[in-house]
Amino acid sequence: MIELGGFDRGMTLLDAPCGHGRHANVLASQGYSVVGVDRDERFLAMAADEAKRMGVQVDYRHVDLREMSFDAEFDAAVSWYSSFGYFDDETDRDILRRYRRALRPGGRFLLDMHSPYRHIPSVLANHDMHVDVLRRGEDMAIDIQELDAEAGRYYAEKITIRNGTVERARYSVRMFTAPEILEWFRTAGFSEARVMNEHGGTFTVSSRRLVVLGIA
């Protein structure tokens, strides 16, 4: 993350959403001044506990991405491991503008997402649907995944059977081609943006991740 973003030690950095702090706490330990925001209070409590155990300081705040109101407060911001694209396009575009407003002039925003191309072989091989099944004793987890090419969205349903109890969870996330996400960055107000793979090299159809670096 540090190498891909070109971050310098001592920067003020926004991790949004920060989840349980697995990145924010490490960044803080390496000399960054970190603010972590998330809408899940349980995750924030876990993040704060881990920060205490590590002996680092992170400013954790209970904030929904849709309500971020930072104004030129950060040198850099990160959205890591497919944490963007879970709302409708209008809302997601607004969230992207909020990341832009959070940055000082010249600030950097690093966005990491799944590549849309990596799902296509498994989906085609299973008649437009990919199913993973994990079984441990009498417990079972089933992951059903579908890719809607017209909507550009990835739909998933997770079914868990634990101690005889069945739970279902559904979600969908936006999938972007490189030209599409670059257009989103431009309209959000970034002065420049480029795409790369997970190693900082050229993004191709075989890349596992689609990473975007935007400059405020």
N, C-alpha and C positions, 0 to 999 in steps of 0.2 A: 504494500500500500504506500509506504513512504517513498519507495523508488519510483513507482508508477506516477505518483502525484508530484514528485520533485519537492517534497516537503523538507523544510529546514528546521532543525531543532530549535525550540523556543517559540515556534508559531502558536497562535491561538487557533484552536481547531474545534469544529462542530462535528459531532458524530450523531447523525440523525437518520433513522432511529438507531439507538444504541443497544437495544435489547438488554441482555444481562451483563453488558460491559466487557465482553471478551476482547474487543479491540480498544475501547476507550482506556481501560486500565493499563494495557500494555503501552499504548501511546504516551500516557502520563508518566509511566516508568522510564520512558526514553527522552523525557525533557520537554514534552508538549503540554501546553495549557489547554485542557480539554473540557468542553461542555458536552454532556450527553443528554439527549432528550428521547423520551419514549412515552407512549400512551398507556403502557402496561405497568402499573405500580408494583406488581409482583416482580417483574424483571428489574425494575429500578432498585428495589430492595436487595435483590441478589447482587446487582452490580455494586452497590454501596458496600455491602458486606465483603465482597471480594477485594474492593479497593482498600478497605481497612486492613484486611489480611496481608495485602501486598505493601502496605505502607505508602500508598500514593493518594494524591488529591485529585478528584474529579468532581466537577459541578454537575450533579445529576438533577434533571428537572422533569416534572410531569407535564409533557406538552404533546399534543397531537400534531402530526406533520401538517395537517390542514389549517392549523392555527398558529404556526410559527410566525413570529413578528419581529425577528431580529433585523437590525438595520445597520449594515456596514460594521459588524462587530468582530468578524473573523478573518484570519489570513487564509484559511482553508476549511473545506467541509467534505465529508465523506458519506456516501450511502452505499453500504457494502453488502454483498452477497444477496442480490435479488430482493432488495427492500423497497423497490420503487415500481409503481405501475399497478397497484391493487384497486384503484378507483376508476371511475369513468375518465375519458380523455380530458374533459374540461377541468376536472378536479386535479388530475395529475399534472396538467400544464400549469395550473396555479401553484402547485407544490414546487415545481421546478423554478418558477419565478421567485418563490419564497427562499429557496436555496441561493439564488442569485442575489437577492436583496440582503441576505445575511453576510455577504462577502464585502471586504474592503476592495477598493480599486486594485486590480491586478491579482485578486484572490483566486484560489484554485478550488474547483469542485470536482471530486472524483466519484464517478458512478459506476458500479459494478453490477452486471446483469448476466443472466443466462444468454447464451447465443441461441437464436431461434432455430438454427440449422442442426444443432446437436440432437434435437428430439425427433427429427424427421425419420431417420432410419428405423428406430424402434416403433414409431407410430405406424409407418407403412407396413412393417413386418407383422403387425397385429391388427390389421383391418381397421385402421384409423384410431386405434386405442392401445395404450400400453398399460399393462397390469403387473404390479410387483406384489408378491406375497411373501411374508415373513412369518414363520411359525416357531414358537418356543413353547414346548409342552402343549398345554391346552389353549394357550393364548395365541392370537393371530393378528397381524396387521396387513391390511390390503390397501394398496395405493393404485387408484385408477386415474389415468392421465389421458387427456384428449387435447389436440391442437386444432383450434378453429382458424383456418387459413384466411377466411374472409374478414373476420373480426380482428385478427392479429392477437388472439388471446389464447392462453394456455389454461385449461380447466383441469382441476384435480379434485378428487374425492378420496378422503382417507377414512377407512373403516377399521376400528380396533375392537377386538374381542378380548376382554380381560376379565378373568374370574366369572365368565358367563355373561358379562354385561357388554352390550354392543353400543359403541359410540360412533357417530358420523360427523365429519367436518368437511366443508366444501370451501374452495376458494378459486379465484382466477387471477391471473397476472398478465399484463400486457407484454407482448413480444415485439421487439423493434428490429427493423433492418438498420444498417449503418446510416444510409441517407436520411431515413425518417427521424432517428434520434438526433442527428446533427441539426436537422431543421427545427426540431423542438428546442434545442439549445439556443439557436440563433433567435427564435421568436421570444425566448425567455429573457433575452438581453445580454447573453454572453458575447464578448467581443470576438472570441474564437473558441473552437472546439475541435477535438480530433478523437478518432477511435483507435483502439489497439486491442491486442489479445491479452490474455492473463499474464503474459511475460513482458509486455511492453512492445511486442513486435507487431507485424502486420496482421490485421484481422482478416481471417479467411473462413471458408465454410467448415473447416476442420477445427477451428478455435473452440475451446470449451466455454470461454467467457467473452462477453462483449463489454469492454471497459471504455468509458468516455471521460476525457479530461477537458473541462471547460474553464476558460479564463474570464474573470469578471471585467 
